[in-house]
Amino acid sequence: MAVILKDINAGYNGRIQLRDANIDIDDRDFVGIVGPNGGGKTTLLRVILGLLKPYSGSIEYLRNGERVDSLSVGYLPQTRDIDTDFPISVGDIVTSGLNSPRHLFSGYTREQRRTAEETMRTIGIADMARRPVKALSGGELQRVLFARALVSRPELLILDEPDNFVDDNFESFMYDTIRNVNNEAAIVMVSHDRQFVESYAKKIIEVNERIKILR
């Protein structure tokens, strides 16, 4: 087991968007999340990440069956959650994935920058390393965020609609990469691509304020 959510109620400004949620995420699990916009999918991801404290309930992280304070997590948010006016380069965005989601930007070692460079080459964005984020198209930004999610070789990979804005060629590459990562890491993925989710997810849940297990 990697993550256990028990009786989670969560939301914003006193309004519950996720009610009585109970979810187990196993080691090397692949959890596909579907549901309507505004139904609480992103709220669920933020709770798992520790970015949103639930009103009630508990969340546990485990490694090799032992409770730990946190796991190594890679996170790809929706692009609308990114401040593209922030004066930062593509290379620094990717390298920031080596830090906690709570502390995205800090100093980096030479080895960390080398790891980020290798990841950018793998994803095909090495030529963008010095480009400012505000100069990116939606598809380019999605590639950069995908590289940031992968750079730490996480134990848990969380993807919030990763297929937004990408072309068919990169989408195919991205899905192949996600399947390969699943050999080593648990994956939680929000997607509107039901065909991919139904083909590859080991568990499928629908989120519309409450959790419904589809598979």
WOGI-V758334 format. One record per backbone hydrogen bond with DSSP energy under -0.5 kcal/mol. NH is the residue of the N-H (numbers start at 1). CO is the residue of the C=O. Records with the same first field share a line. If there is no record, write none. Layout:
NH=CO + CO
//
This chain:
2=25
3=25
4=60
5=23
6=58
8=21
9=56
10=18
12=15
15=12
16=14
17=10
18=10
19=209
21=8
23=5
25=3
26=24
29=26
31=187
32=30 + 203
33=189
34=205
39=36
44=40
45=41
46=42
47=43
48=44
49=45
50=46 + 47
51=46
52=46
55=9
56=9
58=6
60=4
61=68
62=2
63=66
65=1
66=63
68=61
73=71
74=156
76=158
77=75
81=78
82=79
84=82
86=83
88=86
90=128 + 131
91=129
93=89
94=90
95=91
96=92
97=94
98=95
99=96
103=100
106=104
113=109
114=110
115=111
116=112
117=113
118=114
119=115
120=116
121=117
122=118
123=119
124=120
125=120
126=120
128=125
129=126
131=128
133=88
135=132
136=133
141=137
142=138
143=139
144=140
145=141
146=142
147=143
148=144
149=145
150=146
151=147
153=150
155=72
156=72
157=186
158=74 + 156
159=157 + 188
160=76
161=159 + 190
162=190
164=161
166=163
171=167
172=168
173=169
174=170
175=171
176=172
177=173
178=174
179=175
180=176
181=177
182=178
183=180
184=181
185=181
186=155
187=29
188=157
189=31
190=159
191=33 + 189
194=192
197=193
198=194
199=195
200=196
201=197
202=30
203=30
205=32
206=212
207=34
208=206 + 210
209=39
210=208
212=206
214=204 + 212
215=204
//
